[in-house]
């Protein structure tokens, strides 16, 4: 993530998912903190949302 547009795109891709209550992307670290309901969302679907928005997911 190198710009505000990228940050918002990743956050919006996650926030529009059912069960996600918030998402906060950090441009400097390239990480995203996601708040979600465990019983409504799984990690793979979070990754898919980010990938579908055109961004790479790196575990770790």
HTML snippet that shows the backbone in 3Dmol.js (N, CA, C, O; Angstrom):
<script src="https://3Dmol.org/build/3Dmol-min.js"></script>
<div id="view" style="width:600px;height:400px;position:relative"></div>
<script>
const pdb = `
ATOM      1  N   UNK A   1       0.846  -1.173   0.000  1.00  0.00           N
ATOM      2  CA  UNK A   1       0.000   0.000   0.000  1.00  0.00           C
ATOM      3  C   UNK A   1       0.887   1.229   0.000  1.00  0.00           C
ATOM      4  O   UNK A   1       1.663   1.463   0.926  1.00  0.00           O
ATOM      5  N   UNK A   2       0.754   1.992  -1.041  1.00  0.00           N
ATOM      6  CA  UNK A   2       1.636   3.145  -1.138  1.00  0.00           C
ATOM      7  C   UNK A   2       0.905   4.485  -1.157  1.00  0.00           C
ATOM      8  O   UNK A   2       1.542   5.537  -1.215  1.00  0.00           O
ATOM      9  N   UNK A   3      -0.426   4.455  -1.108  1.00  0.00           N
ATOM     10  CA  UNK A   3      -1.158   5.726  -1.156  1.00  0.00           C
ATOM     11  C   UNK A   3      -2.487   5.600  -0.412  1.00  0.00           C
ATOM     12  O   UNK A   3      -2.920   4.504  -0.055  1.00  0.00           O
ATOM     13  N   UNK A   4      -3.109   6.732  -0.194  1.00  0.00           N
ATOM     14  CA  UNK A   4      -4.387   6.755   0.512  1.00  0.00           C
ATOM     15  C   UNK A   4      -5.478   6.000  -0.220  1.00  0.00           C
ATOM     16  O   UNK A   4      -6.349   5.392   0.403  1.00  0.00           O
ATOM     17  N   UNK A   5      -5.431   6.039  -1.552  1.00  0.00           N
ATOM     18  CA  UNK A   5      -6.434   5.314  -2.342  1.00  0.00           C
ATOM     19  C   UNK A   5      -6.323   3.807  -2.085  1.00  0.00           C
ATOM     20  O   UNK A   5      -7.333   3.129  -1.897  1.00  0.00           O
ATOM     21  N   UNK A   6      -5.103   3.296  -2.079  1.00  0.00           N
ATOM     22  CA  UNK A   6      -4.879   1.869  -1.815  1.00  0.00           C
ATOM     23  C   UNK A   6      -5.378   1.499  -0.417  1.00  0.00           C
ATOM     24  O   UNK A   6      -6.034   0.474  -0.229  1.00  0.00           O
ATOM     25  N   UNK A   7      -5.060   2.335   0.542  1.00  0.00           N
ATOM     26  CA  UNK A   7      -5.485   2.112   1.930  1.00  0.00           C
ATOM     27  C   UNK A   7      -7.003   2.003   2.008  1.00  0.00           C
ATOM     28  O   UNK A   7      -7.537   1.069   2.606  1.00  0.00           O
ATOM     29  N   UNK A   8      -7.698   2.969   1.396  1.00  0.00           N
ATOM     30  CA  UNK A   8      -9.165   2.968   1.426  1.00  0.00           C
ATOM     31  C   UNK A   8      -9.743   1.779   0.666  1.00  0.00           C
ATOM     32  O   UNK A   8     -10.749   1.205   1.083  1.00  0.00           O
ATOM     33  N   UNK A   9      -9.116   1.407  -0.442  1.00  0.00           N
ATOM     34  CA  UNK A   9      -9.622   0.287  -1.239  1.00  0.00           C
ATOM     35  C   UNK A   9      -9.569  -1.015  -0.447  1.00  0.00           C
ATOM     36  O   UNK A   9     -10.517  -1.800  -0.471  1.00  0.00           O
ATOM     37  N   UNK A  10      -8.468  -1.239   0.250  1.00  0.00           N
ATOM     38  CA  UNK A  10      -8.331  -2.452   1.064  1.00  0.00           C
ATOM     39  C   UNK A  10      -9.320  -2.412   2.229  1.00  0.00           C
ATOM     40  O   UNK A  10     -10.006  -3.399   2.493  1.00  0.00           O
ATOM     41  N   UNK A  11      -9.393  -1.294   2.914  1.00  0.00           N
ATOM     42  CA  UNK A  11     -10.325  -1.169   4.039  1.00  0.00           C
ATOM     43  C   UNK A  11     -11.765  -1.383   3.578  1.00  0.00           C
ATOM     44  O   UNK A  11     -12.519  -2.111   4.224  1.00  0.00           O
ATOM     45  N   UNK A  12     -12.149  -0.761   2.477  1.00  0.00           N
ATOM     46  CA  UNK A  12     -13.523  -0.894   1.986  1.00  0.00           C
ATOM     47  C   UNK A  12     -13.840  -2.311   1.538  1.00  0.00           C
ATOM     48  O   UNK A  12     -14.949  -2.797   1.758  1.00  0.00           O
ATOM     49  N   UNK A  13     -12.879  -2.979   0.910  1.00  0.00           N
ATOM     50  CA  UNK A  13     -13.096  -4.364   0.486  1.00  0.00           C
ATOM     51  C   UNK A  13     -13.415  -5.244   1.691  1.00  0.00           C
ATOM     52  O   UNK A  13     -14.242  -6.152   1.602  1.00  0.00           O
ATOM     53  N   UNK A  14     -12.765  -4.975   2.801  1.00  0.00           N
ATOM     54  CA  UNK A  14     -12.990  -5.767   4.012  1.00  0.00           C
ATOM     55  C   UNK A  14     -14.240  -5.317   4.765  1.00  0.00           C
ATOM     56  O   UNK A  14     -15.018  -6.152   5.228  1.00  0.00           O
ATOM     57  N   UNK A  15     -14.438  -4.019   4.891  1.00  0.00           N
ATOM     58  CA  UNK A  15     -15.567  -3.495   5.663  1.00  0.00           C
ATOM     59  C   UNK A  15     -16.922  -3.846   5.061  1.00  0.00           C
ATOM     60  O   UNK A  15     -17.924  -3.879   5.775  1.00  0.00           O
ATOM     61  N   UNK A  16     -16.967  -4.106   3.765  1.00  0.00           N
ATOM     62  CA  UNK A  16     -18.243  -4.444   3.124  1.00  0.00           C
ATOM     63  C   UNK A  16     -18.616  -5.907   3.317  1.00  0.00           C
ATOM     64  O   UNK A  16     -19.712  -6.323   2.940  1.00  0.00           O
ATOM     65  N   UNK A  17     -17.718  -6.688   3.899  1.00  0.00           N
ATOM     66  CA  UNK A  17     -18.011  -8.097   4.139  1.00  0.00           C
ATOM     67  C   UNK A  17     -18.929  -8.255   5.352  1.00  0.00           C
ATOM     68  O   UNK A  17     -18.758  -7.586   6.371  1.00  0.00           O
ATOM     69  N   UNK A  18     -19.889  -9.137   5.219  1.00  0.00           N
ATOM     70  CA  UNK A  18     -20.770  -9.440   6.345  1.00  0.00           C
ATOM     71  C   UNK A  18     -19.930 -10.043   7.471  1.00  0.00           C
ATOM     72  O   UNK A  18     -19.164 -10.982   7.251  1.00  0.00           O
ATOM     73  N   UNK A  19     -20.080  -9.504   8.660  1.00  0.00           N
ATOM     74  CA  UNK A  19     -19.349 -10.003   9.816  1.00  0.00           C
ATOM     75  C   UNK A  19     -18.104  -9.205  10.157  1.00  0.00           C
ATOM     76  O   UNK A  19     -17.558  -9.350  11.251  1.00  0.00           O
ATOM     77  N   UNK A  20     -17.643  -8.356   9.230  1.00  0.00           N
ATOM     78  CA  UNK A  20     -16.489  -7.494   9.512  1.00  0.00           C
ATOM     79  C   UNK A  20     -17.017  -6.206  10.126  1.00  0.00           C
ATOM     80  O   UNK A  20     -17.859  -5.528   9.538  1.00  0.00           O
ATOM     81  N   UNK A  21     -16.517  -5.874  11.308  1.00  0.00           N
ATOM     82  CA  UNK A  21     -16.991  -4.676  11.996  1.00  0.00           C
ATOM     83  C   UNK A  21     -16.102  -3.468  11.751  1.00  0.00           C
ATOM     84  O   UNK A  21     -16.561  -2.330  11.847  1.00  0.00           O
ATOM     85  N   UNK A  22     -14.815  -3.708  11.431  1.00  0.00           N
ATOM     86  CA  UNK A  22     -13.914  -2.600  11.124  1.00  0.00           C
ATOM     87  C   UNK A  22     -12.635  -3.145  10.506  1.00  0.00           C
ATOM     88  O   UNK A  22     -12.279  -4.307  10.701  1.00  0.00           O
ATOM     89  N   UNK A  23     -11.952  -2.289   9.761  1.00  0.00           N
ATOM     90  CA  UNK A  23     -10.654  -2.626   9.176  1.00  0.00           C
ATOM     91  C   UNK A  23      -9.824  -1.355   9.134  1.00  0.00           C
ATOM     92  O   UNK A  23     -10.295  -0.309   8.688  1.00  0.00           O
ATOM     93  N   UNK A  24      -8.584  -1.451   9.603  1.00  0.00           N
ATOM     94  CA  UNK A  24      -7.690  -0.296   9.648  1.00  0.00           C
ATOM     95  C   UNK A  24      -6.375  -0.666   8.974  1.00  0.00           C
ATOM     96  O   UNK A  24      -5.605  -1.468   9.504  1.00  0.00           O
ATOM     97  N   UNK A  25      -6.118  -0.082   7.806  1.00  0.00           N
ATOM     98  CA  UNK A  25      -4.878  -0.344   7.079  1.00  0.00           C
ATOM     99  C   UNK A  25      -3.818   0.675   7.474  1.00  0.00           C
ATOM    100  O   UNK A  25      -4.115   1.849   7.694  1.00  0.00           O
ATOM    101  N   UNK A  26      -2.584   0.208   7.559  1.00  0.00           N
ATOM    102  CA  UNK A  26      -1.460   1.072   7.888  1.00  0.00           C
ATOM    103  C   UNK A  26      -0.524   1.100   6.681  1.00  0.00           C
ATOM    104  O   UNK A  26       0.096   0.089   6.351  1.00  0.00           O
ATOM    105  N   UNK A  27      -0.421   2.248   6.026  1.00  0.00           N
ATOM    106  CA  UNK A  27       0.401   2.344   4.818  1.00  0.00           C
ATOM    107  C   UNK A  27       1.879   2.103   5.112  1.00  0.00           C
ATOM    108  O   UNK A  27       2.570   1.485   4.302  1.00  0.00           O
ATOM    109  N   UNK A  28       2.367   2.568   6.232  1.00  0.00           N
ATOM    110  CA  UNK A  28       3.790   2.435   6.553  1.00  0.00           C
ATOM    111  C   UNK A  28       4.193   0.970   6.734  1.00  0.00           C
ATOM    112  O   UNK A  28       5.210   0.531   6.197  1.00  0.00           O
ATOM    113  N   UNK A  29       3.396   0.221   7.489  1.00  0.00           N
ATOM    114  CA  UNK A  29       3.732  -1.182   7.746  1.00  0.00           C
ATOM    115  C   UNK A  29       3.200  -2.118   6.667  1.00  0.00           C
ATOM    116  O   UNK A  29       3.703  -3.228   6.494  1.00  0.00           O
ATOM    117  N   UNK A  30       2.175  -1.661   5.939  1.00  0.00           N
ATOM    118  CA  UNK A  30       1.558  -2.513   4.922  1.00  0.00           C
ATOM    119  C   UNK A  30       0.628  -3.554   5.515  1.00  0.00           C
ATOM    120  O   UNK A  30       0.211  -4.486   4.826  1.00  0.00           O
ATOM    121  N   UNK A  31       0.303  -3.399   6.782  1.00  0.00           N
ATOM    122  CA  UNK A  31      -0.554  -4.368   7.472  1.00  0.00           C
ATOM    123  C   UNK A  31      -1.959  -3.813   7.658  1.00  0.00           C
ATOM    124  O   UNK A  31      -2.183  -2.603   7.653  1.00  0.00           O
ATOM    125  N   UNK A  32      -2.895  -4.744   7.822  1.00  0.00           N
ATOM    126  CA  UNK A  32      -4.289  -4.365   8.044  1.00  0.00           C
ATOM    127  C   UNK A  32      -4.784  -5.063   9.301  1.00  0.00           C
ATOM    128  O   UNK A  32      -4.626  -6.275   9.450  1.00  0.00           O
ATOM    129  N   UNK A  33      -5.374  -4.308  10.188  1.00  0.00           N
ATOM    130  CA  UNK A  33      -5.991  -4.847  11.393  1.00  0.00           C
ATOM    131  C   UNK A  33      -7.479  -4.978  11.106  1.00  0.00           C
ATOM    132  O   UNK A  33      -8.146  -3.996  10.782  1.00  0.00           O
ATOM    133  N   UNK A  34      -7.996  -6.200  11.227  1.00  0.00           N
ATOM    134  CA  UNK A  34      -9.398  -6.458  10.888  1.00  0.00           C
ATOM    135  C   UNK A  34     -10.132  -6.941  12.128  1.00  0.00           C
ATOM    136  O   UNK A  34      -9.687  -7.862  12.813  1.00  0.00           O
ATOM    137  N   UNK A  35     -11.257  -6.308  12.406  1.00  0.00           N
ATOM    138  CA  UNK A  35     -12.126  -6.715  13.506  1.00  0.00           C
ATOM    139  C   UNK A  35     -13.324  -7.418  12.885  1.00  0.00           C
ATOM    140  O   UNK A  35     -14.008  -6.860  12.027  1.00  0.00           O
ATOM    141  N   UNK A  36     -13.574  -8.646  13.325  1.00  0.00           N
ATOM    142  CA  UNK A  36     -14.672  -9.402  12.730  1.00  0.00           C
ATOM    143  C   UNK A  36     -15.245 -10.400  13.721  1.00  0.00           C
ATOM    144  O   UNK A  36     -14.628 -10.730  14.734  1.00  0.00           O
ATOM    145  N   UNK A  37     -16.441 -10.868  13.400  1.00  0.00           N
ATOM    146  CA  UNK A  37     -17.110 -11.873  14.218  1.00  0.00           C
ATOM    147  C   UNK A  37     -16.591 -13.244  13.790  1.00  0.00           C
ATOM    148  O   UNK A  37     -16.725 -13.634  12.630  1.00  0.00           O
ATOM    149  N   UNK A  38     -15.997 -13.968  14.736  1.00  0.00           N
ATOM    150  CA  UNK A  38     -15.394 -15.270  14.439  1.00  0.00           C
ATOM    151  C   UNK A  38     -16.343 -16.240  13.752  1.00  0.00           C
ATOM    152  O   UNK A  38     -15.940 -16.990  12.864  1.00  0.00           O
ATOM    153  N   UNK A  39     -17.596 -16.221  14.163  1.00  0.00           N
ATOM    154  CA  UNK A  39     -18.546 -17.197  13.629  1.00  0.00           C
ATOM    155  C   UNK A  39     -19.131 -16.778  12.281  1.00  0.00           C
ATOM    156  O   UNK A  39     -19.881 -17.544  11.676  1.00  0.00           O
ATOM    157  N   UNK A  40     -18.803 -15.577  11.800  1.00  0.00           N
ATOM    158  CA  UNK A  40     -19.382 -15.080  10.546  1.00  0.00           C
ATOM    159  C   UNK A  40     -18.368 -14.976   9.405  1.00  0.00           C
ATOM    160  O   UNK A  40     -18.757 -14.915   8.238  1.00  0.00           O
ATOM    161  N   UNK A  41     -17.082 -14.955   9.729  1.00  0.00           N
ATOM    162  CA  UNK A  41     -16.047 -14.739   8.715  1.00  0.00           C
ATOM    163  C   UNK A  41     -14.874 -15.672   8.979  1.00  0.00           C
ATOM    164  O   UNK A  41     -14.506 -15.916  10.128  1.00  0.00           O
ATOM    165  N   UNK A  42     -14.283 -16.198   7.889  1.00  0.00           N
ATOM    166  CA  UNK A  42     -13.056 -16.967   8.078  1.00  0.00           C
ATOM    167  C   UNK A  42     -11.896 -16.224   7.403  1.00  0.00           C
ATOM    168  O   UNK A  42     -12.109 -15.363   6.549  1.00  0.00           O
ATOM    169  N   UNK A  43     -10.699 -16.564   7.793  1.00  0.00           N
ATOM    170  CA  UNK A  43      -9.511 -15.856   7.326  1.00  0.00           C
ATOM    171  C   UNK A  43      -9.364 -15.944   5.810  1.00  0.00           C
ATOM    172  O   UNK A  43      -8.959 -14.971   5.174  1.00  0.00           O
ATOM    173  N   UNK A  44      -9.685 -17.088   5.228  1.00  0.00           N
ATOM    174  CA  UNK A  44      -9.554 -17.229   3.778  1.00  0.00           C
ATOM    175  C   UNK A  44     -10.456 -16.265   3.021  1.00  0.00           C
ATOM    176  O   UNK A  44     -10.062 -15.744   1.978  1.00  0.00           O
ATOM    177  N   UNK A  45     -11.655 -16.019   3.527  1.00  0.00           N
ATOM    178  CA  UNK A  45     -12.547 -15.073   2.847  1.00  0.00           C
ATOM    179  C   UNK A  45     -12.025 -13.643   2.982  1.00  0.00           C
ATOM    180  O   UNK A  45     -12.235 -12.825   2.086  1.00  0.00           O
ATOM    181  N   UNK A  46     -11.352 -13.333   4.083  1.00  0.00           N
ATOM    182  CA  UNK A  46     -10.727 -12.016   4.235  1.00  0.00           C
ATOM    183  C   UNK A  46      -9.622 -11.848   3.190  1.00  0.00           C
ATOM    184  O   UNK A  46      -9.517 -10.806   2.542  1.00  0.00           O
ATOM    185  N   UNK A  47      -8.812 -12.878   3.040  1.00  0.00           N
ATOM    186  CA  UNK A  47      -7.735 -12.850   2.046  1.00  0.00           C
ATOM    187  C   UNK A  47      -8.296 -12.701   0.637  1.00  0.00           C
ATOM    188  O   UNK A  47      -7.758 -11.942  -0.169  1.00  0.00           O
ATOM    189  N   UNK A  48      -9.364 -13.417   0.339  1.00  0.00           N
ATOM    190  CA  UNK A  48      -9.998 -13.332  -0.980  1.00  0.00           C
ATOM    191  C   UNK A  48     -10.486 -11.919  -1.270  1.00  0.00           C
ATOM    192  O   UNK A  48     -10.344 -11.433  -2.393  1.00  0.00           O
ATOM    193  N   UNK A  49     -11.054 -11.262  -0.281  1.00  0.00           N
ATOM    194  CA  UNK A  49     -11.560  -9.900  -0.469  1.00  0.00           C
ATOM    195  C   UNK A  49     -10.430  -8.944  -0.832  1.00  0.00           C
ATOM    196  O   UNK A  49     -10.587  -8.094  -1.709  1.00  0.00           O
ATOM    197  N   UNK A  50      -9.304  -9.083  -0.166  1.00  0.00           N
ATOM    198  CA  UNK A  50      -8.155  -8.215  -0.448  1.00  0.00           C
ATOM    199  C   UNK A  50      -7.590  -8.520  -1.835  1.00  0.00           C
ATOM    200  O   UNK A  50      -7.275  -7.605  -2.596  1.00  0.00           O
ATOM    201  N   UNK A  51      -7.465  -9.791  -2.156  1.00  0.00           N
ATOM    202  CA  UNK A  51      -6.959 -10.201  -3.466  1.00  0.00           C
ATOM    203  C   UNK A  51      -7.890  -9.735  -4.580  1.00  0.00           C
ATOM    204  O   UNK A  51      -7.431  -9.258  -5.618  1.00  0.00           O
ATOM    205  N   UNK A  52      -9.191  -9.872  -4.365  1.00  0.00           N
ATOM    206  CA  UNK A  52     -10.175  -9.440  -5.363  1.00  0.00           C
ATOM    207  C   UNK A  52     -10.134  -7.932  -5.595  1.00  0.00           C
ATOM    208  O   UNK A  52     -10.498  -7.451  -6.668  1.00  0.00           O
ATOM    209  N   UNK A  53      -9.691  -7.198  -4.586  1.00  0.00           N
ATOM    210  CA  UNK A  53      -9.564  -5.744  -4.724  1.00  0.00           C
ATOM    211  C   UNK A  53      -8.284  -5.367  -5.474  1.00  0.00           C
ATOM    212  O   UNK A  53      -8.050  -4.195  -5.770  1.00  0.00           O
ATOM    213  N   UNK A  54      -7.454  -6.380  -5.779  1.00  0.00           N
ATOM    214  CA  UNK A  54      -6.246  -6.135  -6.567  1.00  0.00           C
ATOM    215  C   UNK A  54      -4.964  -6.015  -5.770  1.00  0.00           C
ATOM    216  O   UNK A  54      -3.969  -5.485  -6.265  1.00  0.00           O
ATOM    217  N   UNK A  55      -4.979  -6.504  -4.533  1.00  0.00           N
ATOM    218  CA  UNK A  55      -3.808  -6.385  -3.678  1.00  0.00           C
ATOM    219  C   UNK A  55      -3.315  -7.754  -3.249  1.00  0.00           C
ATOM    220  O   UNK A  55      -4.085  -8.713  -3.193  1.00  0.00           O
ATOM    221  N   UNK A  56      -2.036  -7.839  -2.949  1.00  0.00           N
ATOM    222  CA  UNK A  56      -1.413  -9.096  -2.552  1.00  0.00           C
ATOM    223  C   UNK A  56      -1.527  -9.282  -1.038  1.00  0.00           C
ATOM    224  O   UNK A  56      -1.389  -8.331  -0.268  1.00  0.00           O
ATOM    225  N   UNK A  57      -1.781 -10.514  -0.634  1.00  0.00           N
ATOM    226  CA  UNK A  57      -1.820 -10.854   0.787  1.00  0.00           C
ATOM    227  C   UNK A  57      -0.547 -11.620   1.116  1.00  0.00           C
ATOM    228  O   UNK A  57      -0.214 -12.607   0.459  1.00  0.00           O
ATOM    229  N   UNK A  58       0.157 -11.156   2.137  1.00  0.00           N
ATOM    230  CA  UNK A  58       1.367 -11.821   2.592  1.00  0.00           C
ATOM    231  C   UNK A  58       1.140 -12.227   4.036  1.00  0.00           C
ATOM    232  O   UNK A  58       0.897 -11.373   4.889  1.00  0.00           O
ATOM    233  N   UNK A  59       1.215 -13.514   4.318  1.00  0.00           N
ATOM    234  CA  UNK A  59       1.029 -13.986   5.690  1.00  0.00           C
ATOM    235  C   UNK A  59       2.243 -13.627   6.531  1.00  0.00           C
ATOM    236  O   UNK A  59       3.379 -13.610   6.058  1.00  0.00           O
ATOM    237  N   UNK A  60       1.960 -13.342   7.791  1.00  0.00           N
ATOM    238  CA  UNK A  60       3.068 -13.110   8.691  1.00  0.00           C
ATOM    239  C   UNK A  60       2.906 -11.878   9.399  1.00  0.00           C
ATOM    240  O   UNK A  60       3.757 -11.516  10.212  1.00  0.00           O
TER     241      UNK A  60
END
`;
const viewer = $3Dmol.createViewer("view");
viewer.addModel(pdb, "pdb");
viewer.setStyle({}, {cartoon: {color: "spectrum"}});
viewer.zoomTo();
viewer.render();
</script>
